Amino acid sequence: MSPPSFAKDRAPARPAGEVSRRILVVDDEAHIRDILKYQLESAGYSVCLASGGEEALETARRDPPDLVLLDLMMPTLDGFEVYRQLRAEFWTSHIPVIMITAKGDLEDKLEALEDGANDYITKPFAVAEVLVRVRNALEWSSAQREANPLTGLPGNIAITREIESRLESEDAFAFIYADLDGFKAFNDSYGYCRGDAAIGFTARVLISAVREFGNPDDFVGHVGGDDFAVLTTTDRVDRIAEEIIETFDEGVTSLFDREDLIRGYVEVKNRRGETERSPLLAVTLAVVTGESGPIEHVAEVSDIACELKCFGKRHDGSVVVSERRGTWRPRVRAGCLETVP
């Protein structure tokens, strides 16, 4: 998606219904506060003001904003100290901060960035530049909140948005729901550190397959736990799915102890204290393409994927399960071998 263009010093209007993002402007110069307030509100943001460091901290603690524009050189409590206190408290530590300074010295800019500021603006500033930097900081913040902390991949909010975007475009697309088989037993047997390693390995397999055989605008997301999502086009989905299965099955053996690999299963205790055998990790790919009929809502994609996934889990090993054209009927592929149940 191309970034919005700015006409002179004005930002494009926000889409109807979009929630206004709240920005705290902190500067001891009244005319700077007024200029920024006017321009930011004209761009569709909600703005609150603080004339000093103490007022800024009080405002941020009382009602945390989405972004802080923070002047560095202020009396009593300068911007550096305000920033450190914001970062030190849980409720304000996540707020992106853009530092504003009248100095053009490289040392000040480096100190602000080394302290962890998201960006800086030097006075005198062009309003258009401020708007672009504000937009970028807010987009970064949104992406951070949506990302899964383990894999760094976009989470459920972003996945839903991507599916909706493709449905609205009415272009043909393919959705892959990837789910690990045997993960709970693996996690119980080896511990959460090895479990996290298995999740990270799976994420890398998906990303690699999409990069090699997908399109530049394809999407990989982490639903949570051992569930992932891929969005691509119908002409690329088969090759991507085959690559995922092949690469996963080749690499997953490195996660197991040798004795478990030799016997082909892991042993875990159930709730009754009895030892049970669980197969080695495998991956089920549920592929939704709309071949069984037009799809109009995200929930339909989810429902079809869920049915396909449940069907796929009845088969041993890693499998791809997809729709058949016409009357709905699943199609199963283990690697490149295709069978119709």
C-alpha positions, 0 to 999 in steps of 0.5 A: 500500500502506498503511503498517503501523500501530503498536500502542502502542510495538511494530512489527508482526512481520516477514513470515516469511522476511524478512531482518532489517535490521541497525541500529547504535545509537550513544549514550554513555548506556547506558540509551538504548542499552538502550531502543533495542536492546530496542524495535528487536529487538522490532520484528524488527531486528538491533541492534549497539551503540557507546558512542562515536564511535570504536567506531561508526566501527570497527563500521561499517567492519568490518561496515556496517549497514543504518542508523545511529542516531547521537547528536550529543552525545558526548565525544571524537568527536561525532556530526557528525564520525562522520557526516562520516567515514562519508560520506567513505568509500566502503564506509559512504557509502551508509548512511542515518543518523538523528541523535539529540540531547537538544537541541531547538534548531532550529540543531542540527536544521538542521545535521544535515540540511544535513550530509546526515543522513536524519532526526533524533530529539529526546530524549526521544523516543517509541519509536513515532516512532523505529520509524516513522522507522527504517522510513522510512529503511530503505525510502528506502535500499532504493529508492535501491539499487534505482533506476537511477542514470540515470533514477531509476526502480526497477530489476530487483528492484522490477520483479520484486517488482511483477510477483509482487505482481500475480500473487499478487493474481490480478487481471488486469494488463498488462505492457509491455516497452519497448525502443529500436530502433537505440540502439547505432548512435545511441550510437556515432554521437552519443556516450554523452551523447546516448545518456543523453539518449535514455534520459532522454527515453524514461523521461519519455515512459513516465512521462507516458503512465502519468500521463495515461492509467494508474491511480494505482498503475501502475508504471514501471521501468528494466530497464537500458540502453534497456529499460523496463517498465510495469505497468498494467491491461488496460483502460488498456494500449492507450491507454498504449501508443498514447500512448507511440508517438505521443509518442516518435515526435513527440519523438525527432526533437529528439535527431538532427542535421538532416542525419541527419533529412533522410536518415532514418538515421545512419552508423556504422562496424562492426567492420571499419571499414565504414560502415553505415546505421542507421534512426532511433530507434524503440521496440518495445512488447511487451504481455503480458496473459495473453490466451494463457493463465494466467500463474503465474510472473514468468519466463513474463511475461519469456519472452512479452515476449521473443518479442513483442519479437523479433517486433516488431523485424522491423518498421520504426518504432515498433510495439506487439506484443501477444498474441492471444486463444486460440492464441498469435499476435502482433498488431502495431500501428504507431501506431493501425493494426493488422495481423495477420501 
